[in-house]
Structures are given as C-alpha cells and as structure tokens.
Amino acid sequence: MNVDLIFKIAGLGILISVLNIILKQAEKEEQAQMLTLAGVVVVLIMVVQLINDLFNMVRSVFHLF
C-alpha cells in the first residue's frame, strides 16, 4: 500500500482546516466554504485515480480486456 498518498491526503486536510479556521476568523465564510469544497474535489480526484489503478491491476491479473 502506498503510504505517501495517505500522508498527502492527511496533510492536505490539515492545511485546509487551518486555512478554513483563519478565513472564518477573518469573517470570510464564503471563501472558507469554497476552499473546503476545492479540497474535497482534490482529494476525490486522488481517490478516483487510485480506483482507476486498482481496476487496471485487476484487469491485468485476470487478463480481462
């Protein structure tokens, strides 16, 4: 299992949560919400790429085309 990806996702989550807190303290709620949404999209893209790699590996193991 690729542990680096887990650390990347965790680091991104920590960074976004800190920036979210800073933006909320500055009374910029809309920007904080957009930042959180952008973070979720980035993490979902990472997960979708992993799922694609998993399907390609299963396809190659069972010789499916």
DSSP file (Angstrom, degrees, kcal/mol; ACC not computed):
  #  RESIDUE AA STRUCTURE BP1 BP2  ACC     N-H-->O    O-->H-N    N-H-->O    O-->H-N    TCO  KAPPA ALPHA  PHI   PSI    X-CA   Y-CA   Z-CA
    1    1 A M              0   0    0      0, 0.0     2,-1.0     0, 0.0     3,-0.1   0.000 360.0 360.0 360.0 142.8    0.0    0.0    0.0
    2    2 A N     >  -     0   0    0      1,-0.2     4,-0.8     2,-0.1     3,-0.3  -0.708 360.0-179.4 -86.3 104.5    1.2    3.5   -0.8
    3    3 A V  H  > S+     0   0    0     -2,-1.0     4,-2.0     1,-0.2     5,-0.2   0.775  74.5  69.7 -75.7 -26.8    1.6    5.3    2.5
    4    4 A D  H  > S+     0   0    0      1,-0.2     4,-2.3     2,-0.2    -1,-0.2   0.886  96.3  52.9 -58.9 -39.3    2.8    8.5    0.8
    5    5 A L  H  > S+     0   0    0     -3,-0.3     4,-2.4     2,-0.2    -1,-0.2   0.884 106.4  52.4 -65.6 -37.7   -0.7    9.1   -0.6
    6    6 A I  H  X S+     0   0    0     -4,-0.8     4,-2.4     1,-0.2    -1,-0.2   0.913 110.8  47.7 -63.3 -42.2   -2.3    8.7    2.8
    7    7 A F  H  X S+     0   0    0     -4,-2.0     4,-2.7     2,-0.2    -2,-0.2   0.868 110.3  52.7 -67.0 -36.1    0.2   11.3    4.2
    8    8 A K  H  X S+     0   0    0     -4,-2.3     4,-2.4     2,-0.2    -2,-0.2   0.929 111.6  45.3 -63.7 -44.8   -0.6   13.7    1.3
    9    9 A I  H  X S+     0   0    0     -4,-2.4     4,-2.2     2,-0.2    -2,-0.2   0.907 114.9  47.9 -65.9 -41.9   -4.3   13.4    1.9
   10   10 A A  H  X S+     0   0    0     -4,-2.4     4,-2.4     2,-0.2    -2,-0.2   0.918 112.8  48.5 -65.4 -42.5   -3.9   13.9    5.7
   11   11 A G  H  X S+     0   0    0     -4,-2.7     4,-2.6     1,-0.2    -2,-0.2   0.902 111.0  50.3 -63.9 -41.1   -1.5   16.9    5.1
   12   12 A L  H  X S+     0   0    0     -4,-2.4     4,-2.5    -5,-0.2    -1,-0.2   0.901 110.5  50.5 -63.3 -40.7   -4.0   18.5    2.7
   13   13 A G  H  X S+     0   0    0     -4,-2.2     4,-2.2     2,-0.2    -2,-0.2   0.905 111.7  47.0 -63.8 -42.1   -6.8   18.0    5.2
   14   14 A I  H  X S+     0   0    0     -4,-2.4     4,-2.3     2,-0.2    -2,-0.2   0.928 113.2  49.0 -65.1 -44.8   -4.8   19.6    7.9
   15   15 A L  H  X S+     0   0    0     -4,-2.6     4,-2.4     1,-0.2    -2,-0.2   0.915 112.9  46.9 -61.4 -44.4   -3.7   22.5    5.7
   16   16 A I  H  X S+     0   0    0     -4,-2.5     4,-2.4     1,-0.2    -1,-0.2   0.888 111.1  51.4 -67.5 -38.4   -7.3   23.2    4.5
   17   17 A S  H  X S+     0   0    0     -4,-2.2     4,-2.1    -5,-0.2    -1,-0.2   0.900 111.0  47.9 -67.1 -37.8   -8.7   23.0    8.0
   18   18 A V  H  X S+     0   0    0     -4,-2.3     4,-2.3     2,-0.2    -2,-0.2   0.939 114.3  45.9 -65.7 -45.8   -6.1   25.6    9.3
   19   19 A L  H  X S+     0   0    0     -4,-2.4     4,-2.6     1,-0.2    -2,-0.2   0.863 110.5  54.8 -64.0 -34.8   -6.8   27.9    6.4
   20   20 A N  H  X S+     0   0    0     -4,-2.4     4,-2.3     2,-0.2    -1,-0.2   0.917 108.4  47.8 -63.1 -44.2  -10.6   27.4    6.9
   21   21 A I  H  X S+     0   0    0     -4,-2.1     4,-2.2     2,-0.2    -2,-0.2   0.910 111.9  50.3 -63.7 -42.1  -10.2   28.5   10.5
   22   22 A I  H  X S+     0   0    0     -4,-2.3     4,-1.5     1,-0.2    -2,-0.2   0.928 111.7  47.5 -62.9 -44.7   -8.2   31.5    9.5
   23   23 A L  H  <>S+     0   0    0     -4,-2.6     5,-2.7     1,-0.2    -1,-0.2   0.878 111.0  51.0 -66.3 -36.3  -10.7   32.6    6.9
   24   24 A K  H ><5S+     0   0    0     -4,-2.3     3,-1.4     1,-0.2    -1,-0.2   0.878 107.9  52.7 -68.3 -35.6  -13.6   32.1    9.3
   25   25 A Q  H 3<5S+     0   0    0     -4,-2.2    -1,-0.2     1,-0.3    -2,-0.2   0.831 107.5  52.1 -66.3 -30.5  -11.8   34.3   11.9
   26   26 A A  T 3<5S-     0   0    0     -4,-1.5    -1,-0.3    -5,-0.2    -2,-0.2   0.316 119.5-114.8 -86.3   9.0  -11.4   37.0    9.2
   27   27 A E  T < 5S+     0   0    0     -3,-1.4     2,-0.4     1,-0.1    -3,-0.2   0.869  75.7 132.6  59.3  41.5  -15.2   36.7    8.6
   28   28 A K     >< +     0   0    0     -5,-2.7     4,-1.9     1,-0.2     5,-0.2  -0.622  18.2 158.3-117.2  69.0  -14.8   35.4    5.1
   29   29 A E  H  >  +     0   0    0     -2,-0.4     4,-2.3     1,-0.2     5,-0.2   0.868  69.1  53.7 -62.7 -40.9  -17.2   32.5    5.3
   30   30 A E  H  > S+     0   0    0      1,-0.2     4,-2.2     2,-0.2    -1,-0.2   0.910 109.8  46.7 -65.7 -42.0  -17.8   32.2    1.6
   31   31 A Q  H  > S+     0   0    0      2,-0.2     4,-2.3     1,-0.2    -1,-0.2   0.879 111.2  53.0 -67.2 -36.6  -14.1   31.8    0.8
   32   32 A A  H  X S+     0   0    0     -4,-1.9     4,-2.1     2,-0.2    -2,-0.2   0.900 110.1  47.8 -63.6 -40.5  -13.7   29.3    3.6
   33   33 A Q  H  X S+     0   0    0     -4,-2.3     4,-2.3     2,-0.2    -2,-0.2   0.901 112.0  49.1 -67.8 -40.1  -16.5   27.2    2.2
   34   34 A M  H  X S+     0   0    0     -4,-2.2     4,-2.4     2,-0.2    -2,-0.2   0.874 109.9  52.2 -66.7 -36.5  -15.1   27.4   -1.4
   35   35 A L  H  X S+     0   0    0     -4,-2.3     4,-2.2     2,-0.2    -2,-0.2   0.912 110.0  48.5 -64.1 -42.9  -11.7   26.4    0.0
   36   36 A T  H  X S+     0   0    0     -4,-2.1     4,-2.2     2,-0.2    -2,-0.2   0.911 111.5  49.5 -63.6 -42.5  -13.2   23.4    1.7
   37   37 A L  H  X S+     0   0    0     -4,-2.3     4,-2.1     1,-0.2    -2,-0.2   0.904 110.0  50.8 -63.2 -41.6  -15.0   22.4   -1.4
   38   38 A A  H  X S+     0   0    0     -4,-2.4     4,-2.2     1,-0.2    -1,-0.2   0.890 109.4  51.8 -63.8 -38.9  -11.9   22.7   -3.5
   39   39 A G  H  X S+     0   0    0     -4,-2.2     4,-2.2     2,-0.2    -2,-0.2   0.901 108.6  50.0 -63.6 -41.0  -10.0   20.5   -1.0
   40   40 A V  H  X S+     0   0    0     -4,-2.2     4,-2.4     1,-0.2    -2,-0.2   0.902 110.3  50.8 -63.9 -40.6  -12.7   17.8   -1.2
   41   41 A V  H  X S+     0   0    0     -4,-2.1     4,-2.2     2,-0.2    -2,-0.2   0.915 109.6  49.9 -64.4 -42.7  -12.5   17.9   -5.0
   42   42 A V  H  X S+     0   0    0     -4,-2.2     4,-1.9     1,-0.2    -2,-0.2   0.921 112.5  46.9 -62.6 -44.0   -8.7   17.5   -5.0
   43   43 A V  H  X S+     0   0    0     -4,-2.2     4,-2.3     1,-0.2    -1,-0.2   0.895 110.5  52.8 -66.0 -39.4   -8.9   14.5   -2.6
   44   44 A L  H  X S+     0   0    0     -4,-2.4     4,-2.6     1,-0.2    -1,-0.2   0.884 106.9  52.7 -63.6 -37.4  -11.7   12.9   -4.7
   45   45 A I  H  X S+     0   0    0     -4,-2.2     4,-2.0     2,-0.2    -1,-0.2   0.908 109.3  49.8 -63.3 -41.2   -9.5   13.2   -7.8
   46   46 A M  H  X S+     0   0    0     -4,-1.9     4,-1.8     1,-0.2    -2,-0.2   0.924 112.5  46.8 -61.3 -44.3   -6.7   11.4   -5.9
   47   47 A V  H  X S+     0   0    0     -4,-2.3     4,-2.4     1,-0.2    -2,-0.2   0.887 109.6  53.2 -67.7 -38.8   -9.1    8.6   -4.8
   48   48 A V  H  X S+     0   0    0     -4,-2.6     4,-2.2     1,-0.2    -1,-0.2   0.886 107.7  51.8 -64.0 -37.9  -10.5    8.2   -8.3
   49   49 A Q  H  X S+     0   0    0     -4,-2.0     4,-2.1     2,-0.2    -1,-0.2   0.889 109.6  49.9 -64.6 -38.2   -7.0    7.8   -9.7
   50   50 A L  H  X S+     0   0    0     -4,-1.8     4,-2.3     2,-0.2    -2,-0.2   0.907 109.9  50.0 -65.5 -41.0   -6.3    5.1   -7.2
   51   51 A I  H  X S+     0   0    0     -4,-2.4     4,-2.5     2,-0.2    -2,-0.2   0.890 109.1  52.6 -64.6 -38.3   -9.5    3.3   -8.1
   52   52 A N  H  X S+     0   0    0     -4,-2.2     4,-2.3     2,-0.2    -1,-0.2   0.915 109.3  48.9 -62.0 -43.3   -8.6    3.5  -11.7
   53   53 A D  H  X S+     0   0    0     -4,-2.1     4,-2.2     2,-0.2    -2,-0.2   0.889 110.2  52.3 -62.6 -38.8   -5.2    1.9  -10.9
   54   54 A L  H  X S+     0   0    0     -4,-2.3     4,-2.5     2,-0.2    -2,-0.2   0.933 109.9  47.4 -63.4 -45.9   -7.0   -0.8   -8.9
   55   55 A F  H  X S+     0   0    0     -4,-2.5     4,-2.5     1,-0.2    -2,-0.2   0.891 111.5  51.0 -63.9 -38.7   -9.3   -1.6  -11.8
   56   56 A N  H  X S+     0   0    0     -4,-2.3     4,-2.0     2,-0.2    -1,-0.2   0.885 110.9  49.0 -64.8 -37.6   -6.3   -1.7  -14.2
   57   57 A M  H  X S+     0   0    0     -4,-2.2     4,-2.3     2,-0.2    -2,-0.2   0.917 112.3  47.2 -68.0 -42.9   -4.5   -4.1  -11.9
   58   58 A V  H  X S+     0   0    0     -4,-2.5     4,-2.2     1,-0.2    -2,-0.2   0.907 111.7  52.1 -63.4 -41.1   -7.5   -6.4  -11.5
   59   59 A R  H  <>S+     0   0    0     -4,-2.5     5,-2.5     1,-0.2     4,-0.3   0.894 112.1  45.0 -61.6 -41.0   -7.9   -6.3  -15.3
   60   60 A S  H  <5S+     0   0    0     -4,-2.0     3,-0.4     3,-0.2    -1,-0.2   0.846 111.5  52.8 -74.9 -33.0   -4.3   -7.3  -15.9
   61   61 A V  H  <5S+     0   0    0     -4,-2.3    -2,-0.2     1,-0.2    -1,-0.2   0.919 118.5  35.2 -67.4 -42.5   -4.3  -10.0  -13.2
   62   62 A F  T  <5S-     0   0    0     -4,-2.2    -1,-0.2    -5,-0.2    -2,-0.2   0.343 109.4-121.4 -94.8   7.2   -7.4  -11.7  -14.7
   63   63 A H  T   5 +     0   0    0     -3,-0.4     2,-0.3    -4,-0.3    -3,-0.2   0.887  54.1 160.8  55.0  45.1   -6.5  -11.0  -18.3
   64   64 A L      <       0   0    0     -5,-2.5    -1,-0.2    -6,-0.2    -2,-0.1  -0.716 360.0 360.0 -93.4 147.1   -9.7   -9.0  -19.0
   65   65 A F              0   0    0     -2,-0.3    -1,-0.1    -5,-0.0    -5,-0.0   0.390 360.0 360.0-123.3 360.0   -9.8   -6.6  -21.9
